[in-house]
Amino acid sequence: MKFKDPIPVQALAKFLGVSVTGNLENKAYGINEIHRVAEGDICFVDHPKYYYSSLNSKATIIIINSDKELVPQGKSLLIAEDPFVCYLRIVEKYAPLSNIQTTQLSSAQVGKTSVVMGNVVIGNNVTIGEHCIIYPHVTILDNTEIGDHVIIQSGTVIGSDAFYYNSKRSRTVQYQKMLSCGKVVIEDYVEIGANCTIDRGVTAETRIGLGTKIDNLVHIGHEVIIGKNCLIAAQVGVAGVTIIEDNVTLWGQVGVSKTLTIGKNAVVLAQSGVSNTLEGNKVYFGYPAVEANTKRREIVWIKRIPELWNKIMSTKDND
């Protein structure tokens, strides 16, 4: 998430009630998770396991629960007892939840040639391009960007919160919701079927590439990046921070785990489970998904097990 205006690090420290070390002249231009962080961003870290990667990331300002770490040159550290709570306070202040009461708010921009049917809810700061068709009972939540010639079928929700929680066993409620302040970007000529859910990024964006077609009952997790001209059949689920490159086909009921990549032109056959990164230009099947020809040979051999077992037992009997 990018802030409307840059925030001086000392103002942040005062707002959060924490101390600051390092460069006292830095300004924060946004807040992001470690895997999406850019120069000028804030990130937070609350476990020693991730101190090194956070301190050496592109982040300019790091909220950390230790005052014993060396400050990397040019960076600022905000020393906080609970960095996660600081993250929540920043998001609540600079990306507050808005109340959506009307079908189309004044802050939404809808192309003159687009059709928005009845009972569609459009949030704040939404843009919809030209020649789009938004069918009844679609919900498009805050900060979503939709290109031209996009079709969204009934019952679909764009921009729902990420399924993302900060976990600490010491809490009475172990899983604490990590507030989502990211967005969804849908490029030109995308079609999205009925009753789909596309989560917005926690702090960055979820993106659906140009020309991609998505069937009914598909779930796309937070900060997933889908390339151009992909084909995604019904009941597919894609977990967060996954990259699906151009021209990938996912057939019905494929499940894709988090933080992996499916390469360009790959095809994953129905009911397969993708648990690791897959190379492009190949056809995959099964769980865990492997090249389809390999999996078919495995199935043939599995079917032959009873026959082979009977042969072994027959040989023993003859002996």
N, C-alpha and C positions, 0 to 999 in steps of 0.2 A: 504494500500500500504506500502511495506517495501522499505527503501532506500538501495541503493547499498552499501553505507558506512554510519556509524553513524555520526550524525551532532551535534557538541557541541551546547548547548543552547545559549551560548554567541555569537556564530557565527550566529545562527538563528536571535537573537535579532538585531545584526548589519545589517544583510541582510534585515530585515523587517523594520528597523528604529524605533524600539520600545524598551521600558525598560523591564528589567527582574528582578523578585524578587524570593526569595526562594533559592533552591539549585542551585548554579551557576556552578556546575560540571556535571550536567546531560547531557546526550546525547540522541538525538532522533533517533530511529531506524525505525520509520514509522509514517504515519499519518492515522487516522481513524475516522469514526463517532462514536458517543457515544455508539451505540448498538453493535459495533464490536471492540471497542478499547481494546488494550492489554497493558501490562506493557512495557514501553519503547516508547509508541506511543505519538504523538501529537493529541490533539483534540481542537476544538474551540467552544466557546459559546458566543452568542451576545444578550442574553435575560435573565433577572433576574430569570425568571421561571425555567430555566435549570441550573442555577449556581450550586445549591447543587449537582445535579446528576453528573455534569461534574467534579466538584472539588473532589468528592468522588468516581469517577470512577477509573479504572485501569490506566488511562492515567498518564504518567510521566510529561508531559509538557502541560499546558492548555493556549491557547490564549483566553484572556478575555478582555471585555471592561469596567472593573472596577478595581480601585486600592484600594478599601476598603474591599475586601474579604481577610479573613485569608488564609494564604498559608498552605495547608496540609503538614504534615511532609514528607520531602524527595522529594517533588514535586517542579516544577518551574512554575511560571506564567509569561507569556508575556503579558504586558499591552498594548493593541492596541485600537485605536479609532474605527476601523472596523475589527473585527476578521475574517469576511468572506473574505474580500479583502486579508488578510494575507494568508488564506487558498488557495485562487486562485494563489497567487504569489508563494507559495511553490510548488503547483502542476505543475504550468507552468515551474518552474525551474528544478524540479527533475523528472518530468514525462512529458516532452514536447511532443506535437503532432508531429508524424513523417509523412513524405511524402511517400506514397506507390506507386511506379511507375511500379513495375514488378510483374509478376504472383507469383514468389517465390523468396523472398529475401534471401540473404546469411545468415542472422541471424535466419531464420526459419530452423527447423530440421524436416524432413519428413522421416518416416520409409521406408526402401528399398522395403518392400513388399506392401506398400500402393499405391493406384491409385489416382492421382489428374488429373481430366479431364480439358478440355480447358476452358479458361476464368474464372478460379478460381483466386481470389485475396487472397494472404496470407501476413499478416502483419509481423512486426518485433517481434522477440522473441517468435514466435509461435512454439509449438512442436506438432507433429502428430505422433502417434505410428505406430505399425505394422498392416498390413492387414486391413487398412481403405479404404473406397471408398468415395471420395469427388466428387460429380457430378458437371456439368458445372454451371457457374454463381453463385457459392457459394462465399461469402465474409467472411474471417476469419481475424478479426482485431487483433491488437497488444496484446501480452502477453497471448493469449489463449493457454490452455493446453488440448490436446485431447489424450485419451488413445488408446488402441488397439481395433481392430474389430469394429470401429465406422463407421456408414454410415450417410452421410449428403446429402440430396436431393437438387435439383437445386433451386436456388433463395433464399436460406436461408442466413441470416446474423448473424454471431456469434460475439459478443463483441461490439455491438452498444452502444452509450452513454445512460446513465440512464436518465429517464424522471424525473428530480429532480432539483428543483429551490429554491433559497433563496428569500423569499418574504418580501418586505418592502413597505408599502403604501406611504412612503415619497419620493420614487424614481419616476422619470418620467416613467421609464420602471420598473414596479413593480416586475416582476419576472426576477431574474438574474440567469443564468445558473450556476449550481454547477459542476465544471469540474470533469469528471470521470477519476479515475486513478486506478480502480480495474481491475479485470480480470474475465474470464470464465474458469471453469474447467469441462471437459466432461470426465466421467470415461469410462471404458471398456464396449464394447458390447451395447453402446447406439445407437439408430437409431433416426434420426431427419428428418421429412418430408420436403416437398417443401414449400418455401415461409414462413418459420418461422423466428422469430426474438428473439434472446436471448441477453438481455442487460448485459453488464459487471457491476460489482459492482461500486458504487461511489468511495469507498476506499478499500473495501474488495473483496470477490469473489462471483460470481454466480456459483452454482454447480449442475450438473446433474448426479445422481447416477448410479452406475453399472447396466446395463441391462434395463434401462428405455427406453420406446418406445414412441416417440412423433409424432403425425400425422401432416398433412399439416396445414398451416395457424394458428399456435399457437404462442402466445406471452408470453415470460417469462421475468418478470421485474427484476430490479437490486437486487442483493444479495438474490435472492430466492435460497433456498436449497431444492432440490428434492432428495428423498431417492432412494433406490435400487428397481429395478423391478416395477416401476410405469408405468401406461398406461394412456396416455393423448390424447384424441381424438381431431378431427379438431375444429378449431375456439375457443379453450379455451384461456382465458386470465388470467394470474396470476400476481397480483401487487407485488410491491417490498417488500423485507425483510420478505416474507412468507416462512414458513417451511412446506414442504409436506413430510411426513414420508414414510417409506418403504411400497411397495405393495399397494399404493393408486391408484384408478381408477377415472379419471375425464372424463365423457362422453361429447359429443359434445356441444359446446357453453356454457360451464360452465364458470362463471365469479367468480374470487376469489379476495377478497379485500386484503389490505396490512397488514403486521405485525401480521399475525395470524398463527395458526398451524392446519393442517389437520392430524389427528392421523393415525397410522399404520393400514393398511387393510381397510380403509374407502372407500366407493364407493359413488360418487356424480353423480346422474342421469342427463341426458341431459337438458340443458337450466336452470339449477339451479344457484342461486346466493349465494355465501358463504360470509357472512358478519361478522361472528364470528368464533372463534376456534371450531373445531368439534372433538369429541372423535373418537377414532379408532374402527374398527370392527363393524361399522354400515353402513346402506344404507341411503342416504339423497336425498331429492328432494325439489324443490320449491324455492321461495324467500320470506323471508330469508330461506336458506336451513334448514330443520328440518328432523327428521326421516321420511322415505318415507311412512311408514304405517300411521303415524299421519297425514301427508299431504293428503294422499288418503282419509282418513275419512273426513277431512275438505272439500275436493272437493265434496264428496258425499252429505254432508249436505248443501253445497252451492247450488248444483243442486236441492235440495228439497225445497229451499226457496219459489219459486212460488207456489208449491203444498201446502205448509203449510200456505202461505198467503191466498190462495183461501179458505182453510178450515176455517181460522179465519173469513174471510169476510162472508162466508156462514153461520157460526154460528151466527154472528151479525144480518144478515138478517132474520134468523129464529126467533131471539128474538124479 
